[in-house]
Structures are given as structure tokens and as C-alpha cells.
Amino acid sequence: MDERIALLPPGMQRRITISGEHWMWTGGVTHGYGRYDGNRKSSSFIAHRAVWEELGFPPAEHLHHRCRTPLCVNPDHLEPLTAAEHAREHNPRPTHCIHGHEFTPENTYLRKDATQGQMCRRCLADRQLKRYYSLSLDERRARGLAGSEQRRQRKARTKAGIEMDGRVGKRR
């Protein structure tokens, strides 16, 4: 048995079972984490935080379970992190888009507003093409999207000897 467990109050010691390298909490559980009521009548504490502070470690904003076992209260398996570090640890940035395209520097578009994150350029292009071709030619003309049609007409006029300065119907 680890000698640090002897430093804990008897109420905590009774609720800890050693399983390999883990100190498993066998007391109350809330949302998958151990709950320790201690001598307090009005509030309870998360067990791994109570053990951490009882053993003299400085209070931490977030304690991350490196062993990925929420009921483990072994301080060797806990790591103090800031809220941002803890969020990154549990929500890493994806490596592929939802359609399976890898996020590489060439294929990744970072949105200007940080709330939207990153986008796959290939999926973005596919979405734009789908939107473009879902419109009729008249709708594309009305929205000013029928660029290839206008280029074909300009080329035909140029071949016919009528040069335009960019405005329709205006000869040079």
C-alpha cells in the first residue's frame, strides 16, 4: 500500500481500493466521478480533487486524469491544467473532414471567425459547384453567375470584329 494513503483522513481511506497502479474510488459517484462529502454537511467535492488537495498539492483549476479512468484518485495519474489545455486534451482538432479528406495545409481553409474553425477546401469547392449547377441558366444570369456564358458571347463578338470595352452594347 502506498504510504500517501495513510496521510488521508480515515473517511477517504475507507473509500479507496488499490487496483494495480490505480487508486479506485469506491464511495459515492456523480456523473462518473467519485464524490466525497467529507465532514461538510452542505456540499460535496469531486473525490480526485479532494485527495489531491488533502495530500498538500496546490489547488488546480482543472485536474486531468492521464490514465483516462474517472474513478482513479491516484495523484500520480492527475495533471493540473488550465481550462483551455483541458479542452484541447479532450477535444483535439480533427485530422480529417466529415467526408474523409485529410486536413493538410493545401486542403485546409481556416475561417476568419474563430468560432467556425477549419474547413476542407475540396468539400467547399464541391458545395459551391453543387449550388452553381443546381440553378438554371436564367437564375445564374440574374445572379451574375453565368460568367462562362458571357465569356462565350464576348469571344463570339470579338471574332465578328466588334470589340467591346467591357460594357454591353458600347463599341470602341
N, C-alpha and C positions, 0 to 999 in steps of 0.2 A: 504494500500500500504506500502511496506517495505521502511523504511527511507533511506536505502542504495541506492535505485534507484534515489533519489533526488541528490545524490553525483555524479551521472554520467552526462556527457555533454548532452545538450538537444537533439542532434542528435541521441544519443544512447537511451535516454528515449523514444523518439517517436517510436522506433522500438521494444520496449519490451511490451508484453502483459502478465499480470499475469493470470495464469490458475491453480487454486489450489495452490500447492507448487511450480510449475514451473514458471520460467520467460521465456516465449516463444519469440524467436526472430522472428519478422515479416518483417525484412528487406531482403536484398539480400541473396541468398542461393547458395552455390557451393558444389557439392558432398555431399549434405545432411546436411552440417553445415552452420550456419549463417556466412555471410560475412559483414564486417564493413569496409567502406572506410575512414571514419573519415574526417580529414582535409588534408589527404595526397593525392596528385594528381597521384603519380606513383605506389602506392602499396595499397593492401587491407590486412586486418587482419581477422583471424577467430574470429567471434563475441564473443564466450565464453572466448577466451584468452584476447581480448581487454577489456571486462568487468572485468575480473579477475585482470588485471594489473591496470586498471583505479581506482579500489577500493583499491589499495595500497598493494595487495598481491605480494609476491616476484615472479619474473618470474620463470616458471617451464618448464622443458624440455618437459613433456607431461602432459596434463590435461585430466583426465579420467572422463567421465560422469557416476557417480554412479547410476543415475536414468535411464541410458540407453536411454536417449532422446537427440539426437544430437542438436536439436534446442533450448534446455534449456540452459540459460546463468546464472542461479542462482548459485552463488559461493558456497552455501551450498551443492550443488549437484556435485561439481567438486572436484577432488582429484589430487594433484600433484604426479606424478610417474616418475620413470626413464624409459628409453626405454625398458629395459628388463622386468620390472614389468608390464608395459603396454602390452607388447606382451604376457606375461603369462596370464594376465587378459582376453585378447581377444582370445587366443589360448590355452586353458587348455590342459593338457596331457590327451589323451584318456583313458577311463576305460575299453574298450573292443576292440578287433581287428575287422577287417572288416568282419570276419566270425562269430562274436558274442561271441567269447571266452573271458572270463574275464581276465584282466591283473592282476595276483596275483604274489607274489614273486616266487612261484614254476613254474608258467607258463610263466614268462617273461624273455626274453633274451635281455640284453642291449648290443647294438652293440658297438664295440670298437671305431669306428669312430663316433663321436657325431652327425654327420650330418644325420645319418640313424636312430637314436633314438632307439626305443624298438621294439621287435618282439615277436610274440606269439610262444612259443615252440611247441605247438600242430600243428599249421599251418606249421612251419618249418619242423617238422617230416613228416607231410603229403606230403609236397612238395618234400622232399628227397626220400620218398618211391615211389611217382609217377614217379620221374625221374629214380630211380633204376629199377622199373618194366617196364618202357617204353623201356628199352634197351633189345636186345636179349641176350641169354646166351653167344654167341660168343663176342658180344660187351662188356659185363660185364667182361669176361675173359681178353680181350685185355686191358681194363682199370684197371685191378686188382681188380675188384669189386665182383668177383664171389667167395667170401670168404666161403660161406656155401658149395658150390660145392667142393672146395679144402679141406675143413674140412672133408667132407664125404669120399673123396678119401683117405685122411690120416688115417682116422679111419679104413677103409677097409684094408689098408696095414698093420696097426698095428695088426688087428685081424689075418691077414695072417702070422704074425710073422716077418714081415720086419719093423724094427724100423728106423725111419729117424731122422736126426739131424736138420731138417728144410730146407735143400736144396734138391731139387728134384733129385732122382737118386743116392744119396750118402748114402750108408749103413754105419752103425756104426760098 
